[in-house]
């Protein structure tokens, strides 16, 4: 068997246009590293693919040696961090974004990040509602039913998915859209990487010639008042209003900030954010673009999770603000993300692919960042405590892109109880051996 593996690996190296790394190779440790220093992944082989033909070759190689396959896009997700002994298909070289301004659409490579997408679309005055930080992988966010900064205005990115180019567990190239393989296309709205390797996505873009943002920073004691004001600003505002209320660790106590984004002009934003800027505050920053919610800083250890809330009454505000006091420093944060607007409208099924969390009103997103491995348990406990602290107002539904491995019940909730059987049947068709299991896994029925 060792001889067979050695021969297959040599042939694989020779035929791949990209790079192949195995343990002991120069560059293997750099290739396997991820931004989150808490993750120490050791794949059996890493295939850094240059194009879709490389992906097909990689899947064939894995099946020949009976290896499970982990897919690495461009992003930072917690799911799929334990890939020891697997073939890792690294798509980061496949990050090209091609914009069709007339059709207001973009073809996005499977390894592209939000940063790649923004740089390609902004010269045309277009944007996509994908991810909340430049380092987020587009494919993982869209296929996993993730959230973005323009969700309230235009709906989540999954609602604007036009088509997917996929390599299946049988090394077949498949296209999925509303007319071609429609059941697979439906499953890719939240089913993640369970059905194959997404080598490219086509997304609808939105004309946004004006985008305004303001960030207001408050002292810790003003946090509850600022969060309540943000709740009212977004709740009473138009669907074009979004942003986040967040606590940032650092200093003697976490600072509270309110980020308001508006898909419109500066004057409209100024009036909209008036209740927030009227409160006593330390700083105020305005700009044409919302600052990215960066995570994690390179070399730092990180963990995060999320809970969806049915509402944000004053008691929930007080609970969130109290929980923020225990954030580990430095760089940790606790975010409150508003839903509603076009997100809730999509929950009625207008797009044909409603996500379970779309009926929620808010997302609580604790994010811990720390340097010392000795602080692991404390930091993980803070994230768990933050989620537990808002349980009285929570719904089980959750965007799976915002959580890691939290057990099968959380996956079931994220996929939707009534949806799971349908997805399990489709998994049996496209991946009966569960080759693609390093994700929020759907087991074949």
C-alpha positions, 0 to 999 in steps of 0.5 A: 500500500505504501508503494502504491501511495508513493507511486500515486503521489509521484504521478500526482505531482507530475500532472498537477499544474499547481503545487503539491505538498506532503509532510516533510516537503519544503513549504508544507508547514506554510501551506497548511497554516491558517490565520487562526493560531489555535488550528494545527492542521496536518493533511496527508497531502495538500493540492494547491490547485491552479484551475478546475482540471487540477481539482478534478485530478485531485479528487481522482487522486484522493479516491484512488487512495481512499482519502477523504477530501477537505476543501480550503477556499479563501476564508476563515471558517471554523468548520473543517479545521480538523483535516489530519490525514485527508487530502486538502484541496486548496483553491486559493490560487483560483481567486479570479473575479470576472464582472459582467456590468451589463448583466450586473453579475460576477463569476467568482472563483472558488478561492476568492475572498470578499476582498477580491470580489469588492476590488473587482466590482467597485469600479463598476459601482456594483456590490454583492452582499457577501461577508463582513470582512475582506478575508471571508471566503465568498464560496463558503459564505454564500453556499453556507447561507452566511450573512453580509453587510447589505442583507437588510437592503437586498437579502442574503447572498444565497438569494442572489446565487445564479449558478455553481460550477462543481466537481463532485466526489466522482470527479465529475464537473457539474453545473447547477442553476435554476434550470440545470440540476435544480435540486442540487442548486437548491441544496447549495443554498445553505448546504455548504460544501457537502455535495462537491467542490465549488470551483466557481459561483455566479452571483447577481450584483447590485447597483450601489452608487452611494454607500455611507457609513458612520462609526460612533465610539462610546465609553463602557458606561454608555453601552446600554444606552448606545445599544438601545439607540442602535436598536431603535435607529435600525428598527425604525429605519428603512431596509437600506440601514444596517451595521452592527452594535459591538463591544471591543476589548482592550483597555480597562473595560470594553468600549462600545461602538455603533456602526451604521451603514446606509445604502444611500447618501451622506445626508440621509445617514446623518439624519438616520444616525442622529440619535446615536451621535446625540449621545455622549461619545468619544469618537465619530468616524464617517466614510464612504465604506463601512470598515471591515470587521477583521478577524482573526489577526494573523498569529492570534488564537481565535474562536467564535459562535453565534445565536439568533434572537427573536427580538432585542428587548431591554432585558436582552440589551442589559444581558449582552452588555453585561456579557461584554465585560468578560471579553478576553483581551486583546482584539475580542468583540461581541457583535449584535447584527440586525436582520429583518428587512429584505432578509425577513422578506426572503424567509417567505420563500420568494427566492425559493430557497429560504434559510432557517435563520431568516425569520430571526431579528438579530444575531449575537456573534461573540468573537474571542481573540487571544495570544497565550494557549494557556488562556484557551479554556477561559476564552472558549468559556467566554464564547459559550457564556455569551451564547448561553446568556442570551438563550431566553431570547434565542431561536435555534436557527443559526447561520452555520458560517458563524459557528464551528463544530457545535454538535449535530443538533446545531447543524440540524437547526442551521439547516432546518429540521424539515429540510434535512431529510431532503438534503440527506437524500441528495447527499446519498446521490452526490457523495454516498461515501461522505468524502466531503465531511470536513464541514457542517456535515450532512450524512448520506441517508 
